[in-house]
């Protein structure tokens, strides 16, 4: 049995659209998870025109996901940070403070699209931050970093249902520590910016946390919790997230680079992070209220 879920920005999902698709695909009863925002139905098999319909719905700003119905509700959230749980790339924001923003953003874009080796690109960009005062991190956090919409509700709801939440980033612990605390993650992992005399030295501690390390972290944390990686839902947007997205039971490419989205069956291009709750079958009425940040 498979479940088809349609998700759109609030108010953008017309009642007729999921009804028509349910009828065309011979699905079961239509269930509304949120009026004019998310609906789902079950069916016996995946239709052959799945991706053709997906492309048509994209033009209407509607995300379509088809996945096995069994085991949809996950026991762990495994999340990237930059451009996933927050709306920015932290290294790009630091680079703006160093006066090399445009140059670093171009490298970041290519690295996240899989055009450059992640570790090499990280070291190249970090070297350009040399001599920035360590206090700049606090300034960036306070003035330039914003949470991705839906993130607080996602974390609060999964934790209220007994889920474990891990934030694992190719960015920096100086940022993951703050973001994890603000959102309520159970743990966080990232790279460590090296500092001497109150200034960045343009390097990070080894080993570097990249694509392979994210995958290992998913497997290590799952084993520690006594669950399978298939019982996790993972979310990310860059090429360095592909390993964990492929290993998790549900790997969600969120507003991802085209080359990344093309390798994932679950693609959210228009919804926010609450889409990860709808994908698990949560109705909006079941969302937990986030604690005050």
Secondary structure, DSSP 8 states (H G I E B T S, - for coil): -EEEEEEESTT---HHHHHHHHHHHT----EEEETTTEEEEEESS--TTHHHHHHHHHTTTEEEEEEESTT-S-SEEEE--TTTTBSS-HHHHHHHHHT-HHHHHHHHHHHHTTSS-HHHHHHHHHHTTTT-BTTHHHHHHHHT--B-TTHHHHHHHHHHTT-EEEEEEEEEHHHHHHHHHHHT-SEEEEE-EEEETTEEEEEE-SS---HHHHHHHHHHHHHHHT--GGGEEEEE-SGGGHHHHHHSSEEEEES--HHHHTT-SEEESSS-TTHHHHTTT--GGG-------
